[in-house]
Amino acid sequence: MTLDPPAPHAARPRGHRGRLGPLPWIAPAVLLILFVVLWPVYEMVRTSFLRVSTSGFVRGSAGSDKYRKLFGETDLGHVLLSTVLWTVAVVGLTMLLSLGLAQLFDQRFPGRRFARWALIAPWAASVLMTAIGFRWMLDRTAGVLNTAMTDLGLIDGPRDWLGDPATAWPWMVAVAVFVSLPFTTYTLLAGLQTVPGEVYEAARVDGASRWQVYRRITLPLLRPAFLVGLVINLINVFNSFPVIWGMTQGGPSSDTATTTVFMYQLKSTDIGESAAMSVVNFALVVVMVLVFLKVSGWTNGERR
Amino acid sequence: MNKPVLALATVCVLGALALTACGSGGGGGSDDGGPGPGGKVTLKLVAADYGDKESNSSKAYWKGVTSAFTAAHPDIAVDVQVVNWNDIDKQVKTMIQSGNVPDVLQTGGYADKVADDLLYKAEDVLSAATRADLIDSLADAGRVKGVQYGIPFVSSARAFFYNRAVFQQAGITRPPATWDELRQDAELIKAKVPGVTPYALPLGPEEAQGESMLWELGNGGGPTGKDGAYTLDSQANVDTFGWLRTNLVGPGLTYANPATTDRKTAFADFAAGKAAMLNGHPSLITMARDGKVDYGVAPVPGKAGPLASTLGVADWMMAFKKNGHRDQVRTFLDFVYTEENTLRFYETYNLMPVTKDALSAMTASGRHKDLEPFFALLPQATFYPLGDTSWDAVSAELKKSVGGAVAGDPAKVLGDLQKKAKAATADK
């Protein structure tokens, strides 16, 4: 390009652009990533090595003290375990139910358009609002769900569902599944609609049973959509804060906390330790996604 | 298609960042608080809002006080900022971190600011006469290592509330004075007045540190010992929670899960006639009256007899060193603490006084019949160890976990808390 004879009008701007390459075009995106992704991550890691007073003053370096304190927390063990169980339960149930719902919505039936719209409702509503709504529906004295279940004879009196971890967890899982269903179902539904009709026709001609068609054709062809739904759900549910905070605030103590909620609880007593928990959380998500990508063979594209 | 969208998003994000950057620096407006023309000084006052609606906001009170003050002292202007309780801690933190520090702050706690060496001593910003007028127990609660930094502004004390109608139905003639009487009364209420929670025990995160301390005081315990060191897991405290567990929680004489039940639930239940007994403070009077509950007030029952010294709570006034307006702040605070100004505040919000003058004026006036049981309690009240700069962190741990002591093993729960308190003390 530089060997071109100088053309008085066009040469200069072209020369500039040539030297900068694609930079002017990707610079906004790079800046955006630096600003909203990398910088906060840097700040988070830095804070985890600091001693910060409750009014927010930095009182010097803490070395690895905050990490040692964090790993010495008696609650950390069961919080980690709850996080794993929570993620597996919510994502598992969501994927399973969504497969069924997507199949249902892929059929033609009267009112399908309305049903599809209705499914968006839990997605469109703020998750925190949904969680707070459920908390009051389950309220010990005033909750409509308590009243309804008592009237139906399912329970013999109002119960404090969210006060006891044993009953709070199932309810929170149910609410988390409820708010995760729309996105997952739509992802799978989109996947189902990419499966060409001829494949099914061919299978029917060959005399395949319904179950065989589903297992041998639908599921494999749904794989890309399924994986997208799974990964996004894993990250979302692992990081899920509003459902738990809105319903129990992780209490009593940290008995219904996941690592994200635990991090927020630590914030009120020690900002450095809370940042250390954030770093651990961040690392867990990264590891989880990497392991998942490896196992699922995502990077190898559609091998099968 | 994608690139313009992305660029637009970038512009929006950068714009938002720029705006927030401006926002945190603003607030003070063009006034830097320094001496202006003619040696005029503008003090910046940040205060909490005690009103629950626009019409009774504390703004009106402070506007009145400051304009009267400026009329008397034309060389000192006061810029007032009234912030609601939910946001005041966060906003003050932002002000401190951005260097836009107020001269005078009125809020819920002071000790964390002492830890960062931000405050004037009380003796620097309050005349000897005004200091001598403060009720002693409250002034003591404002001390850190013997030096007073926190200046009490309003106070409150805890007493035992009971529902007279429920007591009558259950055939109880007088309020309980000891724990055993309380348990017997609770059993009677459970048997004869179904659907009512006999004793409301709120050990949820809202105010577990208060309810737990009241019970511990009843057994001669408490969060700290005589020397001021934390004694969260003392034998007296462990026994207190053991008693609550076997005598109230176990037999279902209180909520099923006290550890997740907040004080506001307990207050609302009492005001709705759904709870028969609880420990409350003066704001419950208005709630109970609005709910048409015929309530009685008595001293808080202890293990062997009623508490001689109940839990007192105060909100605080403090002055920051940063802007160097010591003399002006002193003039202003002496003006604020005159009987006329303090009384007007207490009467507007039905709150309790912090000065001896106002206390005797309110006791004598006869216009505060409903507060009278509390006036008697105030001078002997015991306070949280507010002067310990690690108390904020310890109190947060208590709020989160102490309720577990009535569900699980008290010794283990309190032992864990004690360990955390020790770590917080060491971390100061």
Interface residues (C-beta under 8 A of the other chain):
Chain A: W25 P28 A29 L31 L32 F35 V36 R51 S53 T54 S55 G56 F57 K69 T74 R140 T141 R159 D160 L162 G163 D164 T248 Q249 G251 P252 S253 S254 D255 Q265 S268 T269 D270
Chain B: K3 L6 A7 A9 T10 V13 L14 L17 V92 K93 I96 Q97 D112 K113 A115 D116 L118 G204 P205 Y255 A256 N257 A259 T260 T261 T265 D269 K274 D392 A393 A396 E397 K400 S401 G403 G404 A407 D416 K420 A423 A424 D427
